[in-house]
């Protein structure tokens, strides 16, 4: 609780700790306002809207800054169809407390719904039109307008009350009673609705103290209800309860029990037996199918095992054949190169083409000594020339940044002449430029090991350091 003069927080004493103002009466007033707020909240909980409005107004008379009471009063106005009054209370609440106020949420709920705003405007307009019709004695037109109002806003209590009043004036007591009951469902404490309902009941069912001879056409012992509706008397038979007709009700009950017993003892056992028999046959069928599928699975597993062993055997045979083919291809390439040399020893280009398929790595270890001897003799005679040809092609490809071609030619050049440091160095650079760092490291290591006192070895050490520092 804050001081009404300086806004400081109050303690348990009757004097403000900040400005020294006597706040004893102020505290009692605020407490009394909260009591009326709680009373209004309880009445609103049981839909006594009229009583809740009275209590909340009293709470605001005692403390206009009671934000909870003002917001609740706006909610009650909104619930009973008084949208304008509700918005007024929420706007005042917002001005009194600008932050953390539920009134913002309530107003946004109304403002952010265009259809709801349109319904509110139409409701107000049509209700005012109905009032004008009433002042001009156009009661039928007023009834039509009020029905439209209630179709748009069924919770508008004033519209229910005005329509009930018009029905009372026109002698439609039963319709007036219905509208009063609707109003009381919305506001159980509405005094006007209770007055109109009492008036309608007095005309429909005149009380013991005020019976009219012209309104009653038979004694109370007749099994009919008589009441006036407008200028006509309605005679309605009294509906007898089925409970009083003990003979028929007990006969129905007994028949139902006997029918149920017959179903239980005659029909159900056969039905249950039939269902069990069908289920057993289905279970047997499923079991047989499962056994057949299990046998098929075992047969398929055996076939798969046999096929896997056959595949393994075939793969071994293929590997053996591949080795033979590789050795045979190398031999053919060597024989072709030797033939070119014997025909024209200066035809380096022809020997290069003939030995393109000669891959020493693919040759089997069981190759004959004659093949090895022929290869070494031919390399002694033409190896340097072949190496120079491959080196020239590889170096040109390296300069053109065609590293794949450079690697292929420089590898051949180093195969035929491993004494040229430039061949090995540029091969390493080609691997490095193409991103094959593993082969680049191997080639740089070979440069450093095989040619330790050369500039290429120093450059290879630098490149190797770069590769190692990069984490590769």
ABEGO torsion letter per residue (X at the ends): XBBAAAGBBBBABABBAAAGBBAAAAAAAAAAAAAAAAAAAAAAAAGBAAAAAAAAAAAAAABAABAAAAAAAAAAAAAAGBAAAAAAAAAAAAAABABGBAAAAAAAAAAABAAAAAAAAAAAAAAAAAAAAAAAGBAAAAAAAAAAAAAABAABAAAAAAAAAAAAAAGBAAAAAAAAAAAAAABAABAAAAAAAAAAAAAABBBAAABBAAABABBAABABBBBBBEABBBBBBBBBBAAABAAAAAAAAAAAAAAAAAAAAAAAAAAAAAAAAAAAAAAAAAAAAAAAAAAAAAAAAAAAAAAAAAAAAAAAAAAAAAAAAAAAAAAAAAAAAAAAAAABAABAAAAAAAAAABBAAABBAABBAAAAAAAAAAAAAAAAAAAAAAAAAAAAAAAAGBAAAAAAAAAAAAAABAABAAAAAAAAAAAAAAGBAAAAAAAAAAAAAABAABAAAAAAAAAAAAAAAAGX
